[in-house]
Amino acid sequence: MTKQGQENDIAGAFGTIRATDNESRRGFKARLLTLLAIVGPGLIVMVGDNDAGGISTYAQAGQNFGYSLLWTLPLLIPVLMVNQEMVARLGAVSGLGHGRLIRERLGRRWGNLATGSILFLNFLILITEFIGISLSTSYFGAPAYITVPLAAVLLFTVTAAGTFRSWERLMMLFVAVNVLIVPLLLVTNASGHSTMHGLTMPSIRGGATSGGILLIISIIGTTVAPWQLFFQQSNIVDKRITPRWLNYERVDTLLGSIIVVVSASAIIVAAAAGLSPHGDTSSYTDALGVAQGFARYVGHGSGAMFAILLLNASIIGAAAVTLASSYAFGDLTGSRQGLDSRLSEAKGFYGAFAALLAVASVVTLLPGAPLGIITLAVQAMCGLMLPSTTIFVLMLANDREVLGPWTNTRWMNAIATVVIGALIALSITLMVSTLFPSVNVMRLLVDLSVVVGCVLAILVPWTFIHTGPAPTYDIKRADWRMPRLALVTPLPMSRGRRFLLRSVAVYLAVAGVMLVWRMIQLGVHQ
């Protein structure tokens, strides 16, 4: 095996696939070993989404609304799969990061805007992860000015001092810590009957109030955070997964989706059983209050378990979000460094990683820092960016020059359109209600759903349906890769695409101004 060949191997946490391995897999054992080598990007990105903000949201749902919001969670699996499967295909077939592909196919302006926006958003998200670290360690009496910098140093060290395989193995260790959810559930004596009723019978404790609707939107709106799209596509490129192994990566993504939904359900159930009987729909304060509530009403061990789960979620989220930012920085600068690059060879890659960790940790520790406003801004910005990021993904997934025989099928476009329409309506509702708390959330959501559905029904076929017969390819589908960029025909800007991109630009501009104005108002009146 040559050094070049070894460099192109898929070296996963649980196995290796040689670059020269083109054999088909026959038998359960061979397929299982292949899956173990591939598993990682989909699982980590999904579990990483259950970060400090996710854990807090699910705990709030259980504490304030009992078992009644569980039914929202099974709906998340198809939403997660549709969006992440498209970026998985884009990464494996193109060999390019998400930001770089947007820049090359939709234009430098859009690539820079998408990448710059995700870098800023990820910086704010990283602050919320450090807030989670601070809250979880304070439960055990550890001061934030020690634990937050220590976490930042450890995150940088394990990333810069290792390889892709060592980083992925460490992430798998953190993923395994989620097993603590099982004993937490057991000590709360959760009701199996109430759990099944909550999963199968849509309802809202206390009725369809504004608070309940907003929490449902928050639960669903956190399923496809913009950073996830950047992370998984670039992580697949970094791991050197090719189209030949895409089916295994789809299984990886499905496993991650199921684990995330099961974990989220378990947190809601635990909070519903342990805390909901002792309060009402306004009992939630913060994640530290949840841990203290478990200790008070269930037992000290349960509070400690929840605090550990929060700390673990914060670390996974911080690692994934920071790495996604480094990937995005590489897309912006044109560099292609990754986790297998040495520190001396990838100063920009690791420099961006270190800078984000350092600045975010410092902001978290600043006396009087507006952490509440930052958390609110993160929620609103995710809602603001989600429509544009999902539209970009759908446009790229229908680009024949990039994906060739791997472009979306009609049924995939139909499903993606429904999912994207729902996400757009939910995201705009979440953002507008964040900026204008007095708005009628239910009425806004219904009206937006109708408008978005009508617009997408007209615009998506006009924009994405290919004209003319599908091309034929001389190479097997499993071996087809995007040609070098210099050989790729530029993406034609049809009237539909131009209209769609201009609509996205207007929406981002208006929503961005509204968000900044609202944050200034909150800062002044704080």
C-alpha positions as CSV (number, residue, x, y, z in Angstrom):
1,M,0.0,0.0,0.0
2,T,1.5,3.3,-1.1
3,K,1.4,6.4,1.2
4,Q,-1.0,8.1,-1.2
5,G,-3.3,5.1,-1.0
6,Q,-3.2,5.1,2.8
7,E,-4.0,8.8,2.8
8,N,-7.2,8.1,0.9
9,D,-8.4,5.3,3.1
10,I,-11.6,5.7,5.1
11,A,-10.2,5.5,8.7
12,G,-13.3,5.5,11.0
13,A,-13.6,5.1,14.7
14,F,-14.4,1.4,14.4
15,G,-12.7,0.3,11.2
16,T,-10.9,1.1,8.0
17,I,-11.9,0.8,4.3
18,R,-8.9,0.8,1.9
19,A,-9.0,3.3,-1.0
20,T,-8.5,0.4,-3.4
21,D,-11.4,-1.6,-1.9
22,N,-14.1,-1.8,-4.6
23,E,-15.6,-5.2,-3.7
24,S,-19.3,-5.6,-3.1
25,R,-20.3,-6.6,0.4
26,R,-22.0,-10.0,0.8
27,G,-23.3,-11.3,4.1
28,F,-24.3,-9.7,7.3
29,K,-20.9,-9.7,8.9
30,A,-19.2,-8.0,5.9
31,R,-21.9,-5.3,5.7
32,L,-21.8,-4.7,9.5
33,L,-18.0,-4.2,9.5
34,T,-18.4,-1.8,6.6
35,L,-21.1,0.2,8.4
36,L,-18.9,0.4,11.6
37,A,-16.1,1.9,9.5
38,I,-18.5,4.4,7.9
39,V,-20.6,5.4,10.9
40,G,-19.7,8.7,12.4
41,P,-20.7,11.9,10.4
42,G,-24.4,11.2,10.5
43,L,-24.5,10.0,14.1
44,I,-22.2,12.8,15.5
45,V,-24.1,15.6,13.6
46,M,-27.4,14.4,14.9
47,V,-26.3,13.8,18.5
48,G,-24.5,17.2,18.4
49,D,-27.8,18.8,17.6
50,N,-29.0,17.7,21.1
51,D,-26.7,20.3,22.5
52,A,-27.1,22.6,25.5
53,G,-30.0,24.4,23.8
54,G,-31.6,21.1,22.7
55,I,-31.4,19.5,26.2
56,S,-32.8,22.7,27.7
57,T,-35.7,22.8,25.3
58,Y,-36.7,19.2,25.8
59,A,-36.4,19.6,29.6
60,Q,-38.6,22.7,29.4
61,A,-41.2,20.8,27.3
62,G,-41.4,18.0,29.9
63,Q,-41.4,20.2,33.0
64,N,-44.0,22.7,31.7
65,F,-46.2,20.5,29.5
66,G,-45.7,17.0,30.9
67,Y,-46.1,14.2,28.3
68,S,-48.3,16.2,26.0
69,L,-45.7,17.4,23.5
70,L,-44.1,14.0,22.9
71,W,-46.0,13.5,19.6
72,T,-43.9,16.2,17.9
73,L,-40.7,14.0,18.1
74,P,-41.5,11.1,15.8
75,L,-42.1,13.8,13.1
76,L,-38.5,14.9,13.3
77,I,-37.0,11.7,11.8
78,P,-38.1,12.3,8.2
79,V,-37.2,16.0,8.5
80,L,-33.7,15.2,9.7
81,M,-33.3,12.5,7.0
82,V,-34.3,14.5,4.0
83,N,-32.1,17.5,4.6
84,Q,-29.0,15.6,5.9
85,E,-29.3,12.9,3.2
86,M,-29.0,15.6,0.5
87,V,-25.9,17.1,2.0
88,A,-24.4,13.6,2.5
89,R,-24.8,13.0,-1.3
90,L,-23.4,16.4,-2.1
91,G,-20.3,15.8,0.0
92,A,-19.6,12.2,-1.2
93,V,-20.1,13.0,-4.9
94,S,-18.6,16.5,-5.2
95,G,-15.7,16.1,-2.6
96,L,-16.3,19.8,-1.7
97,G,-17.6,21.4,1.5
98,H,-21.0,23.0,1.6
99,G,-19.9,26.6,1.6
100,R,-17.4,26.0,-1.2
101,L,-20.1,24.3,-3.3
102,I,-22.5,27.2,-2.9
103,R,-19.8,29.6,-3.8
104,E,-18.8,27.7,-7.0
105,R,-22.3,26.9,-8.2
106,L,-24.5,29.7,-7.0
107,G,-21.9,32.5,-7.1
108,R,-19.2,34.0,-5.0
109,R,-21.6,36.5,-3.4
110,W,-24.0,33.7,-2.2
111,G,-21.1,31.5,-1.0
112,N,-19.5,34.3,1.0
113,L,-22.9,35.3,2.5
114,A,-23.8,31.7,3.5
115,T,-20.3,31.0,4.9
116,G,-20.0,34.4,6.7
117,S,-23.5,34.0,8.2
118,I,-22.8,30.5,9.5
119,L,-19.5,31.6,11.1
120,F,-21.3,34.4,13.0
121,L,-24.2,32.1,14.0
122,N,-21.8,29.3,15.1
123,F,-20.0,31.8,17.2
124,L,-23.2,32.7,19.1
125,I,-24.2,29.0,19.3
126,L,-20.7,28.2,20.8
127,I,-21.4,30.8,23.5
128,T,-24.6,29.0,24.4
129,E,-22.6,25.7,24.6
130,F,-20.2,27.3,27.1
131,I,-23.3,28.6,29.0
132,G,-24.4,25.0,29.2
133,I,-20.9,23.9,30.5
134,S,-21.0,26.7,33.1
135,L,-24.5,25.8,34.3
136,S,-23.8,22.0,34.5
137,T,-20.5,22.3,36.3
138,S,-21.9,24.9,38.7
139,Y,-24.4,22.2,39.9
140,F,-21.3,20.4,41.3
141,G,-19.9,23.7,42.8
142,A,-17.2,24.2,40.2
143,P,-16.7,27.9,39.3
144,A,-17.2,28.9,35.6
145,Y,-14.0,30.8,35.4
146,I,-12.2,27.5,35.8
147,T,-14.4,25.1,33.9
148,V,-15.1,27.2,30.8
149,P,-11.4,27.9,29.9
150,L,-10.5,24.3,30.8
151,A,-13.2,23.0,28.4
152,A,-11.9,25.3,25.6
153,V,-8.3,24.1,26.1
154,L,-9.3,20.5,26.1
155,L,-11.5,20.9,23.0
156,F,-8.7,22.4,21.1
157,T,-6.1,19.9,22.3
158,V,-8.0,16.8,21.4
159,T,-8.8,18.3,18.0
160,A,-5.4,19.7,17.0
161,A,-3.2,16.9,18.5
162,G,-4.9,13.9,17.0
163,T,-6.2,12.5,13.7
164,F,-9.7,12.2,12.2
165,R,-9.9,8.7,13.7
166,S,-8.9,9.8,17.2
167,W,-11.3,12.7,17.1
168,E,-14.2,10.5,15.9
169,R,-13.4,7.9,18.6
170,L,-13.5,10.6,21.3
171,M,-16.9,11.9,19.9
172,M,-18.2,8.3,20.0
173,L,-17.2,8.2,23.7
174,F,-19.3,11.3,24.4
175,V,-22.2,9.8,22.4
176,A,-22.0,6.8,24.6
177,V,-22.4,8.9,27.8
178,N,-26.0,9.5,26.7
179,V,-26.8,6.0,28.1
180,L,-27.2,7.9,31.4
181,I,-30.7,8.8,30.2
182,V,-31.7,5.2,31.0
183,P,-31.1,5.3,34.7
184,L,-32.5,8.8,34.9
185,L,-35.7,7.5,33.4
186,L,-35.8,4.6,35.8
187,V,-35.4,6.7,38.9
188,T,-38.2,9.0,37.9
189,N,-40.7,6.1,37.6
190,A,-42.1,7.4,34.3
191,S,-45.5,6.2,33.3
192,G,-45.4,3.9,30.2
193,H,-49.1,4.6,29.5
194,S,-48.7,8.3,29.7
195,T,-45.6,8.1,27.4
196,M,-47.5,6.1,24.7
197,H,-50.4,8.5,25.0
198,G,-48.2,11.5,24.5
199,L,-46.4,9.9,21.5
200,T,-49.6,8.9,19.7
201,M,-52.2,11.6,20.7
202,P,-51.4,15.2,19.7
203,S,-52.3,17.6,22.5
204,I,-51.0,20.5,24.5
205,R,-51.2,20.7,28.3
206,G,-53.3,23.8,29.1
207,G,-54.6,24.2,25.6
208,A,-53.1,25.7,22.4
209,T,-51.6,28.8,24.2
210,S,-48.9,31.0,22.6
211,G,-46.3,29.5,25.0
212,G,-47.2,25.9,24.0
213,I,-47.2,26.6,20.2
214,L,-43.9,28.4,20.5
215,L,-42.3,25.5,22.3
216,I,-43.5,23.1,19.7
217,I,-42.0,25.3,17.0
218,S,-38.7,25.5,19.0
219,I,-38.6,21.7,19.2
220,I,-39.2,21.2,15.5
221,G,-37.1,24.2,14.5
222,T,-34.0,22.8,16.2
223,T,-34.0,19.6,14.1
224,V,-32.2,21.1,11.1
225,A,-29.8,23.8,12.4
226,P,-27.9,25.5,9.6
227,W,-24.5,24.3,11.0
228,Q,-25.5,20.7,10.6
229,L,-25.6,21.0,6.8
230,F,-22.1,22.5,6.7
231,F,-20.8,20.0,9.2
232,Q,-22.0,16.7,7.7
233,Q,-21.1,17.5,4.1
234,S,-17.5,18.6,5.1
235,N,-17.1,15.8,7.6
236,I,-17.9,13.3,4.9
237,V,-15.3,14.9,2.6
238,D,-12.8,14.9,5.5
239,K,-13.5,11.2,6.1
240,R,-13.1,10.5,2.4
241,I,-16.5,8.8,2.0
242,T,-17.3,8.3,-1.7
243,P,-20.6,7.5,-3.5
244,R,-19.8,3.8,-3.3
245,W,-20.5,3.9,0.4
246,L,-23.4,6.3,0.4
247,N,-26.0,3.7,1.4
248,Y,-24.0,3.0,4.6
249,E,-23.8,6.7,5.3
250,R,-27.6,6.9,4.9
251,V,-27.9,4.2,7.5
252,D,-25.5,6.2,9.7
253,T,-27.7,9.3,9.3
254,L,-30.9,7.3,10.1
255,L,-29.3,5.8,13.2
256,G,-28.4,9.2,14.4
257,S,-31.9,10.5,13.7
258,I,-33.5,7.7,15.7
259,I,-31.0,8.0,18.6
260,V,-31.6,11.8,18.8
261,V,-35.4,11.4,18.8
262,V,-35.3,8.6,21.4
263,S,-32.9,10.6,23.6
264,A,-35.0,13.8,23.3
265,S,-38.2,11.7,24.1
266,A,-36.4,10.3,27.2
267,I,-35.5,13.8,28.5
268,I,-39.1,15.0,28.0
269,V,-40.5,11.9,29.8
270,A,-38.0,12.2,32.7
271,A,-38.8,15.9,33.2
272,A,-42.6,15.1,32.8
273,A,-42.4,12.4,35.4
274,G,-40.1,14.0,37.9
275,L,-40.9,17.7,37.6
276,S,-44.2,18.3,35.9
277,P,-46.4,17.3,38.9
278,H,-44.7,20.1,41.0
279,G,-45.4,23.0,38.7
280,D,-47.3,24.5,35.8
281,T,-46.7,25.7,32.2
282,S,-44.4,28.5,33.5
283,S,-42.2,26.5,35.9
284,Y,-39.1,26.3,33.8
285,T,-36.2,28.7,34.6
286,D,-33.0,27.2,33.1
287,A,-31.2,24.0,32.8
288,L,-29.5,24.4,36.2
289,G,-33.0,24.8,37.7
290,V,-34.0,21.5,36.0
291,A,-31.0,19.7,37.6
292,Q,-31.8,21.2,41.0
293,G,-35.5,20.2,40.6
294,F,-34.5,16.6,39.9
295,A,-32.4,16.6,43.1
296,R,-35.3,18.1,45.1
297,Y,-38.2,16.0,43.9
298,V,-36.5,12.7,42.7
299,G,-33.2,12.4,44.4
300,H,-29.6,13.8,44.3
301,G,-28.4,11.2,41.9
302,S,-31.0,12.2,39.3
303,G,-29.9,15.9,39.5
304,A,-26.3,14.8,39.0
305,M,-27.2,12.6,36.0
306,F,-29.0,15.4,34.3
307,A,-26.1,17.8,34.9
308,I,-23.7,15.3,33.4
309,L,-26.0,14.9,30.4
310,L,-26.1,18.7,30.0
311,L,-22.3,18.9,30.3
312,N,-21.8,16.1,27.8
313,A,-24.3,17.7,25.3
314,S,-22.5,21.0,25.6
315,I,-19.1,19.5,24.9
316,I,-20.4,17.5,21.9
317,G,-22.2,20.6,20.6
318,A,-19.2,22.8,21.1
319,A,-16.9,20.3,19.3
320,A,-19.2,19.9,16.3
321,V,-20.1,23.5,15.9
322,T,-16.5,24.7,16.2
323,L,-15.4,22.1,13.7
324,A,-18.2,23.1,11.3
325,S,-16.9,26.7,11.6
326,S,-13.4,25.6,10.7
327,Y,-14.7,23.7,7.7
328,A,-16.6,26.8,6.7
329,F,-13.5,29.0,7.1
330,G,-11.7,26.6,4.8
331,D,-14.5,26.9,2.2
332,L,-14.2,30.7,2.5
333,T,-10.4,30.8,2.0
334,G,-10.2,27.9,-0.5
335,S,-8.0,25.7,1.8
336,R,-8.8,22.0,2.2
337,Q,-7.3,21.2,5.5
338,G,-9.0,18.7,7.9
339,L,-8.5,16.8,11.0
340,D,-5.7,14.7,9.6
341,S,-3.7,17.8,8.8
342,R,-0.9,18.7,11.2
343,L,-1.0,21.9,13.2
344,S,1.9,23.3,11.3
345,E,0.3,22.5,8.0
346,A,-3.1,23.9,8.7
347,K,-2.6,27.0,10.7
348,G,-5.7,28.7,9.3
349,F,-7.9,25.7,10.0
350,Y,-6.8,25.3,13.6
351,G,-6.4,29.0,14.0
352,A,-10.1,29.6,13.3
353,F,-10.9,26.7,15.6
354,A,-8.8,28.2,18.5
355,A,-10.1,31.8,17.9
356,L,-13.8,30.7,18.1
357,L,-13.2,28.8,21.3
358,A,-11.2,31.6,22.9
359,V,-13.5,34.4,22.1
360,A,-16.7,32.5,22.9
361,S,-15.3,31.4,26.3
362,V,-14.2,35.0,27.1
363,V,-17.7,36.4,26.2
364,T,-19.3,33.8,28.4
365,L,-17.3,34.8,31.4
366,L,-17.6,38.6,30.9
367,P,-19.4,40.2,33.9
368,G,-22.7,41.6,32.7
369,A,-22.5,39.9,29.3
370,P,-26.0,39.8,27.8
371,L,-26.1,35.9,27.8
372,G,-29.9,35.9,27.7
373,I,-30.0,38.2,24.7
374,I,-27.4,36.0,23.0
375,T,-29.4,32.9,23.6
376,L,-32.5,34.6,22.2
377,A,-30.5,35.9,19.2
378,V,-29.3,32.3,18.5
379,Q,-32.8,31.0,18.4
380,A,-34.0,33.8,16.1
381,M,-30.9,33.6,13.8
382,C,-31.4,29.9,13.3
383,G,-34.9,30.6,12.3
384,L,-33.8,33.4,10.0
385,M,-31.1,31.3,8.2
386,L,-33.0,28.0,7.9
387,P,-35.1,28.9,4.9
388,S,-32.1,30.1,2.8
389,T,-29.9,27.2,3.8
390,T,-32.5,24.6,3.0
391,I,-33.3,26.2,-0.4
392,F,-29.6,26.2,-1.3
393,V,-29.4,22.5,-0.5
394,L,-32.4,21.7,-2.7
395,M,-30.9,23.8,-5.6
396,L,-27.6,22.0,-5.3
397,A,-29.2,18.6,-5.0
398,N,-30.8,19.1,-8.4
399,D,-27.6,20.3,-10.1
400,R,-26.8,17.7,-12.7
401,E,-23.3,19.0,-13.2
402,V,-22.5,18.4,-9.6
403,L,-24.5,15.2,-8.8
404,G,-24.9,13.7,-12.3
405,P,-26.9,10.4,-11.7
406,W,-27.2,11.2,-8.0
407,T,-29.5,14.2,-8.5
408,N,-32.8,14.3,-6.6
409,T,-35.6,12.1,-8.0
410,R,-39.1,13.7,-8.4
411,W,-40.4,12.0,-5.3
412,M,-37.4,13.2,-3.4
413,N,-38.1,16.7,-4.6
414,A,-41.7,16.4,-3.6
415,I,-40.8,15.2,-0.1
416,A,-38.1,17.8,0.3
417,T,-40.5,20.6,-0.8
418,V,-43.0,19.6,1.8
419,V,-40.3,19.4,4.5
420,I,-38.8,22.7,3.5
421,G,-42.2,24.4,3.3
422,A,-43.0,23.3,6.8
423,L,-39.5,24.4,8.1
424,I,-39.9,27.8,6.4
425,A,-43.3,28.4,8.0
426,L,-42.1,27.2,11.4
427,S,-38.9,29.2,11.2
428,I,-40.5,32.5,10.2
429,T,-43.1,32.0,12.9
430,L,-40.5,31.4,15.5
431,M,-38.4,34.4,14.3
432,V,-41.4,36.8,14.1
433,S,-42.8,35.7,17.5
434,T,-39.3,36.2,19.0
435,L,-39.2,39.8,17.6
436,F,-42.8,40.5,18.3
437,P,-43.9,38.6,21.4
438,S,-47.5,39.8,21.3
439,V,-48.2,38.3,17.9
440,N,-51.0,35.6,17.6
441,V,-48.7,32.6,17.0
442,M,-51.4,30.1,15.9
443,R,-52.9,32.5,13.4
444,L,-49.5,33.5,12.1
445,L,-48.5,29.8,11.6
446,V,-51.7,28.9,9.8
447,D,-51.5,31.9,7.5
448,L,-47.8,31.3,6.7
449,S,-48.4,27.6,6.0
450,V,-51.0,28.5,3.4
451,V,-48.8,31.2,1.8
452,V,-45.6,29.2,1.8
453,G,-47.4,26.1,0.4
454,C,-48.9,28.1,-2.5
455,V,-45.6,29.8,-3.3
456,L,-43.6,26.6,-3.3
457,A,-46.2,24.7,-5.3
458,I,-45.7,27.2,-8.1
459,L,-42.0,28.1,-7.7
460,V,-40.3,24.7,-7.0
461,P,-41.4,23.0,-10.3
462,W,-40.5,26.2,-12.2
463,T,-37.1,26.2,-10.6
464,F,-36.0,22.6,-10.3
465,I,-37.7,20.4,-12.9
466,H,-35.2,19.5,-15.6
467,T,-36.0,20.1,-19.2
468,G,-35.0,17.6,-21.8
469,P,-34.2,13.9,-21.5
470,A,-31.9,12.8,-18.6
471,P,-28.3,12.3,-19.8
472,T,-26.7,8.9,-19.9
473,Y,-23.4,8.2,-18.2
474,D,-20.6,5.9,-19.3
475,I,-19.5,5.1,-15.8
476,K,-21.2,3.1,-13.1
477,R,-23.3,5.2,-10.7
478,A,-21.3,4.1,-7.7
479,D,-18.1,5.3,-9.3
480,W,-19.4,8.7,-10.7
481,R,-17.8,11.8,-9.1
482,M,-18.2,15.4,-10.0
483,P,-15.5,16.4,-12.5
484,R,-12.9,19.0,-11.7
485,L,-14.4,22.4,-11.2
486,A,-12.6,23.8,-14.3
487,L,-14.5,21.2,-16.4
488,V,-17.9,21.8,-14.9
489,T,-20.4,23.8,-17.0
490,P,-21.6,26.9,-15.0
491,L,-25.1,26.6,-13.5
492,P,-27.6,28.4,-15.7
493,M,-29.4,31.1,-13.9
494,S,-33.0,30.6,-15.0
495,R,-35.7,33.2,-14.2
496,G,-37.0,30.8,-11.5
497,R,-33.6,30.5,-9.8
498,R,-33.0,34.3,-10.0
499,F,-36.4,35.0,-8.5
500,L,-35.8,32.5,-5.8
501,L,-32.4,33.9,-4.9
502,R,-33.6,37.5,-4.9
503,S,-36.5,36.5,-2.7
504,V,-34.1,34.9,-0.3
505,A,-31.9,38.1,-0.4
506,V,-34.9,40.3,0.4
507,Y,-36.0,38.0,3.2
508,L,-32.6,37.9,4.8
509,A,-32.1,41.7,4.6
510,V,-35.5,42.5,6.1
511,A,-35.3,39.8,8.8
512,G,-31.7,40.7,9.6
513,V,-32.6,44.4,10.2
514,M,-35.6,43.3,12.3
515,L,-33.5,41.0,14.4
516,V,-30.8,43.6,15.0
517,W,-33.4,46.2,16.0
518,R,-35.1,43.8,18.4
519,M,-31.8,42.9,20.1
520,I,-30.9,46.5,20.5
521,Q,-34.3,47.1,22.1
522,L,-33.8,44.3,24.5
523,G,-30.3,45.5,25.3
524,V,-31.5,49.0,26.1
525,H,-34.3,47.8,28.4
526,Q,-32.2,45.1,30.1
